[in-house]
Amino acid sequence: MQKTIVVGGVGANSGFSESLIKVLTEHGYAVLALARTPSGKATLIENYKDHSQVVFKWLDISDRTQLSEALTYAEQHLGPLAGYIHNASTPILKPFLETSLDDYVSCWETAVRTAVSASQEIIPRLLSVNGGAMIFMGATASVRGSANAAPFATSKFALRGLSQSLAREFGPMGIHVAHLVIDGIITGKRAQSQFNMKEADCINPDDLAQTCISLMQQPQSCWTHELDLRPAHEKF
C-alpha cells in the first residue's frame, strides 16, 4: 500500500523542497506538501500539476483544524501517513540591540509552534499505523548561537529540544524522530542573493534529500537521532 509523507514548510528560496518531493516520489511515497501561501512556488507547483500523488495545501500549520483536515484528506486520497519532515523557519538576522520581542516571537511561531501543532496531529496517526518517522530540519544555530542571530538561534534551540523530547517519549512506541543540523547554506536563490556563495561551497539539495530518505528508512535497531551535515569547504 502506498504511504504518505507530509512536508511541513515548502520553501521558495532553495531547491530543497523540489528535491525532497522528487526523492520521496521516486521511492514510492505520496507527498502532502504544506505551506502558508503559494507565493514563490509557481515552478514547483507547475512541475507537479499532473502528478496525482503530490498534493499542495496552503494553510497555517499551527492551525490544528486546518492541519487536521489536510491530513485526513491525505489519508483518504493518498494513503496512510508514514512520516513528517518539518522544514519551517524564519531566519531573522540582525544585531541583538536592534531586535524586538516580536522578532523572537516570529521565529518561534514559524519554527516551533508549527512543529508542536504538527506533532500533536501527526503522532497519533503514526501510532495508529504502528509507527513512522519524523525529521526536524535544524541549523548551525540549533547548537551554536552566533552574533546577530539571537532570534533565529533561540527558535532553533527550542526545536532541537522538542525533537529530543519527542524521540525519547515516542521512540519506544515505534516513531523514529531525527534532528538534522544543517551546517551550511543550501544551493539556491538565498545562497546567491544573500551570501554570494559559489555552488561548490553549498549543500546540494538533492544530496540533502537523499539523506532524509535514508533516515526515514532506517531499521529500528539502528536509528540516528541527530546528524550534522555540511559541505566539504564549510568551517566548523
GUGUKE-81363 format. One record per residue (C-alpha): residue number from 0; residue in one letter; x, y, z. Coordinates in nm, 2 decimals, always signed. Last residue first. Layout:
BEGIN
{rec NUM,'A',{X,Y,Z}}
...
END
This chain:
BEGIN
{rec 235,'F',{+3.33,+2.41,+1.18}}
{rec 234,'K',{+3.45,+2.56,+0.86}}
{rec 233,'E',{+3.24,+2.46,+0.55}}
{rec 232,'H',{+3.46,+2.36,+0.25}}
{rec 231,'A',{+3.34,+2.00,+0.24}}
{rec 230,'P',{+2.97,+2.08,+0.25}}
{rec 229,'R',{+2.79,+2.04,+0.59}}
{rec 228,'L',{+2.56,+1.79,+0.76}}
{rec 227,'D',{+2.51,+1.72,+1.13}}
{rec 226,'L',{+2.30,+1.42,+1.23}}
{rec 225,'E',{+2.09,+1.37,+1.54}}
{rec 224,'H',{+1.86,+1.08,+1.62}}
{rec 223,'T',{+2.00,+0.80,+1.41}}
{rec 222,'W',{+1.82,+0.47,+1.44}}
{rec 221,'C',{+2.00,+0.14,+1.43}}
{rec 220,'S',{+1.78,-0.15,+1.56}}
{rec 219,'Q',{+1.47,+0.02,+1.43}}
{rec 218,'P',{+1.58,-0.01,+1.07}}
{rec 217,'Q',{+1.65,+0.32,+0.88}}
{rec 216,'Q',{+1.40,+0.41,+0.61}}
{rec 215,'M',{+1.32,+0.76,+0.71}}
{rec 214,'L',{+1.69,+0.84,+0.77}}
{rec 213,'S',{+1.78,+0.72,+0.42}}
{rec 212,'I',{+1.50,+0.94,+0.28}}
{rec 211,'C',{+1.63,+1.25,+0.46}}
{rec 210,'T',{+1.99,+1.19,+0.35}}
{rec 209,'Q',{+1.88,+1.16,-0.01}}
{rec 208,'A',{+1.70,+1.50,+0.02}}
{rec 207,'L',{+2.03,+1.65,+0.14}}
{rec 206,'D',{+2.21,+1.51,-0.16}}
{rec 205,'D',{+1.94,+1.65,-0.40}}
{rec 204,'P',{+1.96,+1.99,-0.22}}
{rec 203,'N',{+2.34,+2.02,-0.28}}
{rec 202,'I',{+2.48,+2.19,+0.03}}
{rec 201,'C',{+2.68,+2.50,-0.07}}
{rec 200,'D',{+3.05,+2.58,-0.13}}
{rec 199,'A',{+3.06,+2.42,-0.47}}
{rec 198,'E',{+2.76,+2.63,-0.57}}
{rec 197,'K',{+2.95,+2.95,-0.51}}
{rec 196,'M',{+2.82,+3.18,-0.24}}
{rec 195,'N',{+2.70,+3.54,-0.28}}
{rec 194,'F',{+2.56,+3.53,+0.08}}
{rec 193,'Q',{+2.22,+3.70,+0.04}}
{rec 192,'S',{+2.14,+3.68,-0.33}}
{rec 191,'Q',{+2.34,+3.37,-0.42}}
{rec 190,'A',{+2.28,+3.14,-0.13}}
{rec 189,'R',{+1.93,+3.28,-0.09}}
{rec 188,'K',{+1.84,+3.19,-0.45}}
{rec 187,'G',{+1.95,+2.83,-0.43}}
{rec 186,'T',{+2.22,+2.59,-0.31}}
{rec 185,'I',{+2.17,+2.51,+0.06}}
{rec 184,'I',{+2.38,+2.71,+0.30}}
{rec 183,'G',{+2.58,+2.53,+0.57}}
{rec 182,'D',{+2.57,+2.34,+0.90}}
{rec 181,'I',{+2.23,+2.18,+0.86}}
{rec 180,'V',{+2.19,+2.02,+1.20}}
{rec 179,'L',{+1.93,+1.74,+1.13}}
{rec 178,'H',{+1.70,+1.62,+1.40}}
{rec 177,'A',{+1.56,+1.27,+1.39}}
{rec 176,'V',{+1.25,+1.11,+1.55}}
{rec 175,'H',{+1.18,+0.75,+1.47}}
{rec 174,'I',{+0.83,+0.66,+1.59}}
{rec 173,'G',{+0.79,+0.29,+1.70}}
{rec 172,'M',{+0.64,+0.33,+2.05}}
{rec 171,'P',{+0.99,+0.31,+2.22}}
{rec 170,'G',{+1.08,+0.62,+2.00}}
{rec 169,'F',{+0.78,+0.81,+2.13}}
{rec 168,'E',{+0.89,+0.96,+2.45}}
{rec 167,'R',{+1.27,+0.98,+2.40}}
{rec 166,'A',{+1.24,+1.10,+2.04}}
{rec 165,'L',{+0.97,+1.35,+2.13}}
{rec 164,'S',{+1.18,+1.51,+2.40}}
{rec 163,'Q',{+1.49,+1.53,+2.17}}
{rec 162,'S',{+1.29,+1.68,+1.89}}
{rec 161,'L',{+1.14,+1.94,+2.12}}
{rec 160,'G',{+1.48,+2.04,+2.25}}
{rec 159,'R',{+1.61,+2.08,+1.89}}
{rec 158,'L',{+1.31,+2.30,+1.80}}
{rec 157,'A',{+1.38,+2.52,+2.11}}
{rec 156,'F',{+1.75,+2.56,+2.01}}
{rec 155,'K',{+1.63,+2.65,+1.66}}
{rec 154,'S',{+1.39,+2.92,+1.80}}
{rec 153,'T',{+1.65,+3.07,+2.02}}
{rec 152,'A',{+1.91,+3.07,+1.74}}
{rec 151,'F',{+1.69,+3.26,+1.50}}
{rec 150,'P',{+1.60,+3.53,+1.74}}
{rec 149,'A',{+1.97,+3.56,+1.86}}
{rec 148,'A',{+2.13,+3.57,+1.52}}
{rec 147,'N',{+2.34,+3.88,+1.51}}
{rec 146,'A',{+2.64,+3.71,+1.67}}
{rec 145,'S',{+2.61,+3.33,+1.66}}
{rec 144,'G',{+2.43,+3.08,+1.88}}
{rec 143,'R',{+2.57,+2.73,+1.84}}
{rec 142,'V',{+2.37,+2.40,+1.86}}
{rec 141,'S',{+2.05,+2.48,+1.67}}
{rec 140,'A',{+2.20,+2.79,+1.51}}
{rec 139,'T',{+2.41,+2.56,+1.29}}
{rec 138,'A',{+2.07,+2.46,+1.15}}
{rec 137,'G',{+1.77,+2.23,+1.22}}
{rec 136,'M',{+1.53,+2.04,+1.00}}
{rec 135,'F',{+1.31,+1.82,+1.21}}
{rec 134,'I',{+1.25,+1.47,+1.08}}
{rec 133,'M',{+0.97,+1.24,+1.19}}
{rec 132,'A',{+0.94,+0.88,+1.11}}
{rec 131,'G',{+0.68,+0.61,+1.12}}
{rec 130,'G',{+0.50,+0.39,+1.38}}
{rec 129,'N',{+0.24,+0.12,+1.42}}
{rec 128,'V',{-0.03,+0.25,+1.20}}
{rec 127,'S',{-0.23,+0.41,+1.48}}
{rec 126,'L',{+0.09,+0.54,+1.64}}
{rec 125,'L',{+0.16,+0.74,+1.32}}
{rec 124,'R',{-0.19,+0.90,+1.33}}
{rec 123,'P',{-0.15,+0.99,+1.69}}
{rec 122,'I',{+0.20,+1.14,+1.61}}
{rec 121,'I',{+0.06,+1.36,+1.33}}
{rec 120,'E',{-0.17,+1.60,+1.49}}
{rec 119,'Q',{+0.03,+1.67,+1.81}}
{rec 118,'S',{+0.35,+1.67,+1.60}}
{rec 117,'A',{+0.21,+1.93,+1.35}}
{rec 116,'S',{+0.10,+2.16,+1.63}}
{rec 115,'V',{+0.43,+2.14,+1.81}}
{rec 114,'A',{+0.63,+2.19,+1.49}}
{rec 113,'T',{+0.42,+2.48,+1.39}}
{rec 112,'R',{+0.47,+2.65,+1.73}}
{rec 111,'V',{+0.84,+2.58,+1.70}}
{rec 110,'A',{+0.97,+2.71,+1.36}}
{rec 109,'T',{+0.73,+2.98,+1.25}}
{rec 108,'E',{+0.59,+3.09,+1.58}}
{rec 107,'W',{+0.93,+3.08,+1.75}}
{rec 106,'C',{+1.09,+3.30,+1.48}}
{rec 105,'S',{+0.81,+3.55,+1.49}}
{rec 104,'V',{+0.80,+3.55,+1.87}}
{rec 103,'Y',{+1.17,+3.63,+1.88}}
{rec 102,'D',{+1.14,+3.91,+1.62}}
{rec 101,'D',{+0.83,+4.04,+1.80}}
{rec 100,'L',{+1.04,+4.08,+2.12}}
{rec 99,'S',{+1.24,+4.33,+1.93}}
{rec 98,'T',{+1.59,+4.31,+1.78}}
{rec 97,'E',{+1.82,+4.61,+1.72}}
{rec 96,'L',{+2.02,+4.56,+2.03}}
{rec 95,'F',{+2.08,+4.20,+1.92}}
{rec 94,'P',{+2.23,+4.29,+1.58}}
{rec 93,'K',{+2.02,+4.14,+1.30}}
{rec 92,'L',{+1.94,+3.80,+1.14}}
{rec 91,'I',{+1.58,+3.68,+1.13}}
{rec 90,'P',{+1.59,+3.34,+0.98}}
{rec 89,'T',{+1.22,+3.24,+0.98}}
{rec 88,'S',{+1.17,+2.86,+0.99}}
{rec 87,'A',{+0.96,+2.57,+0.86}}
{rec 86,'N',{+1.12,+2.25,+0.73}}
{rec 85,'H',{+0.95,+1.98,+0.94}}
{rec 84,'I',{+0.95,+1.64,+0.76}}
{rec 83,'Y',{+0.67,+1.40,+0.86}}
{rec 82,'G',{+0.63,+1.03,+0.82}}
{rec 81,'A',{+0.44,+0.72,+0.72}}
{rec 80,'L',{+0.08,+0.86,+0.69}}
{rec 79,'P',{-0.18,+0.63,+0.54}}
{rec 78,'G',{-0.25,+0.67,+0.17}}
{rec 77,'L',{-0.32,+0.94,-0.10}}
{rec 76,'H',{-0.69,+1.01,-0.11}}
{rec 75,'Q',{-0.83,+0.93,+0.23}}
{rec 74,'E',{-0.52,+0.96,+0.44}}
{rec 73,'A',{-0.42,+1.28,+0.25}}
{rec 72,'Y',{-0.77,+1.44,+0.31}}
{rec 71,'T',{-0.75,+1.35,+0.68}}
{rec 70,'L',{-0.41,+1.52,+0.69}}
{rec 69,'A',{-0.54,+1.83,+0.53}}
{rec 68,'E',{-0.85,+1.85,+0.76}}
{rec 67,'S',{-0.63,+1.80,+1.06}}
{rec 66,'L',{-0.40,+2.08,+0.95}}
{rec 65,'Q',{-0.68,+2.33,+0.90}}
{rec 64,'T',{-0.82,+2.25,+1.25}}
{rec 63,'R',{-0.47,+2.24,+1.40}}
{rec 62,'D',{-0.39,+2.59,+1.29}}
{rec 61,'S',{-0.01,+2.59,+1.36}}
{rec 60,'I',{+0.05,+2.47,+1.01}}
{rec 59,'D',{-0.12,+2.78,+0.87}}
{rec 58,'L',{-0.25,+2.67,+0.53}}
{rec 57,'W',{-0.19,+2.63,+0.16}}
{rec 56,'K',{-0.22,+2.26,+0.06}}
{rec 55,'F',{-0.02,+2.10,-0.21}}
{rec 54,'V',{-0.09,+1.74,-0.32}}
{rec 53,'V',{+0.16,+1.51,-0.49}}
{rec 52,'Q',{+0.04,+1.16,-0.58}}
{rec 51,'S',{-0.17,+1.27,-0.87}}
{rec 50,'H',{+0.12,+1.42,-1.05}}
{rec 49,'D',{-0.02,+1.64,-1.33}}
{rec 48,'K',{+0.04,+1.97,-1.15}}
{rec 47,'Y',{+0.37,+1.85,-1.02}}
{rec 46,'N',{+0.62,+2.06,-1.22}}
{rec 45,'E',{+0.38,+2.36,-1.23}}
{rec 44,'I',{+0.35,+2.37,-0.85}}
{rec 43,'L',{+0.73,+2.38,-0.81}}
{rec 42,'T',{+0.77,+2.64,-1.08}}
{rec 41,'A',{+0.50,+2.86,-0.92}}
{rec 40,'K',{+0.64,+2.84,-0.57}}
{rec 39,'G',{+0.72,+3.20,-0.50}}
{rec 38,'S',{+0.39,+3.27,-0.33}}
{rec 37,'P',{+0.18,+2.95,-0.29}}
{rec 36,'T',{+0.09,+3.05,+0.06}}
{rec 35,'R',{+0.13,+2.92,+0.42}}
{rec 34,'A',{+0.30,+2.59,+0.31}}
{rec 33,'L',{+0.22,+2.22,+0.32}}
{rec 32,'A',{+0.32,+1.95,+0.08}}
{rec 31,'L',{+0.14,+1.62,+0.11}}
{rec 30,'V',{+0.35,+1.36,-0.07}}
{rec 29,'A',{+0.28,+1.01,-0.20}}
{rec 28,'Y',{+0.57,+0.77,-0.14}}
{rec 27,'G',{+0.71,+0.53,-0.40}}
{rec 26,'H',{+1.08,+0.59,-0.35}}
{rec 25,'E',{+1.09,+0.82,-0.66}}
{rec 24,'T',{+0.80,+1.01,-0.51}}
{rec 23,'L',{+1.01,+1.08,-0.20}}
{rec 22,'V',{+1.32,+1.18,-0.40}}
{rec 21,'K',{+1.13,+1.43,-0.62}}
{rec 20,'I',{+0.94,+1.58,-0.32}}
{rec 19,'L',{+1.27,+1.64,-0.14}}
{rec 18,'S',{+1.45,+1.78,-0.44}}
{rec 17,'E',{+1.16,+2.03,-0.50}}
{rec 16,'S',{+1.16,+2.13,-0.14}}
{rec 15,'F',{+1.54,+2.16,-0.13}}
{rec 14,'G',{+1.57,+2.38,-0.44}}
{rec 13,'S',{+1.62,+2.69,-0.23}}
{rec 12,'N',{+1.44,+3.01,-0.16}}
{rec 11,'A',{+1.08,+2.91,-0.21}}
{rec 10,'G',{+1.01,+2.69,+0.08}}
{rec 9,'V',{+0.76,+2.41,+0.15}}
{rec 8,'G',{+0.71,+2.42,+0.53}}
{rec 7,'G',{+0.57,+2.10,+0.65}}
{rec 6,'V',{+0.64,+1.80,+0.42}}
{rec 5,'V',{+0.40,+1.52,+0.49}}
{rec 4,'I',{+0.50,+1.17,+0.38}}
{rec 3,'T',{+0.22,+0.94,+0.25}}
{rec 2,'K',{+0.22,+0.56,+0.21}}
{rec 1,'Q',{+0.13,+0.34,-0.09}}
{rec 0,'M',{+0.00,+0.00,+0.00}}
END
